[in-house]
Amino acid sequence: MEIRHYRFKRITLDPNKCFGKPCIRGLRMPVASILSYLSSGMTVDEVLKEWPELELEDIYQALGYASWAMEERIVPLEGVVAR
């Protein structure tokens, strides 16, 4: 069962594809793969040329999703009291 992310409409999650990892538009292209290609030095144009099924907005959504996923969250520690 494919689920679209509530904030990033091109990001889908499906336990039957790529082990449920966030992917682009139901394709078997995990967000993490796009991030890896970009972090290895590939340009956006090179990624789009190598995988023609991707669109520019897919790249932007992958970057936005990664940013959203890494936002700072407060995790309460048991037994620690703020002063």
N, C-alpha and C positions, 0 to 999 in steps of 0.2 A: 504494500500500500504506500503509494508515494504521497509525501506531505510537502507542501510549499512552505517555506519560512514566512512567518507573518510580516517580517520587515523587509526581507530581500526576496522579491518575487521570482528571481531566476535561480535561487538556491533551493534544491530539493533534497529530501531525505527519504530513503527507501531501504528498509532492512534487507531487501532482496537484491540490492545493487551496491557494489563496493562496500559490503559489510555495514551499510547504514551510514557511511560517511557522507558529509554534505557534498553534493555534486551540483553541476551546472545543468539546469533545465531537464533533469531526468536522464541526461547523457551519462555515460560511464566515465565522466571526467571530474574527479574529485577536486574540490577547491584547493586542497593541499598540493595537488600536482601543479596547478597553475601558479601558486605561490612559489613552489620549488623552482619552476622554470624561470620565473622572473628573478628570484634571488640568486640564481646561478649566472645571471648576466644576460639572459635572452631579453630582447626588447619585446614590447607589446606587439609590434608588427611581425616579428619573427614567430611569436606564439600563434598569432592569427593565421600566418601563412602555413605553419606546420600543421595546424588543426583547423581546417577551413569551416568545420561545423560550429566553431566558436564565433561569437560576435564581440565587438568592442565592449558593449554593455555587460557582457558576461565577465570580462576581466575586471571592470569597475566594481561589479557586484561581489566578486571574489575578494577583492581588496577591502571593500566595505565590510563584508562579513567577517574577515579576519580581524579587522580593527574592532568591530563590535564584540567579537568573541574574546578579545584580549583586554577589554575595559576593566579598570580596577574595580574589584569587589571587596567588600569588607567581610572577613570570615571571623566570627567570634571564636575566641579560644576559651576552652573550658577552664574555669578557675582563675582567669585573668580579669581584673577589674580595672576599668579606665578611671583615671584620676583627673 
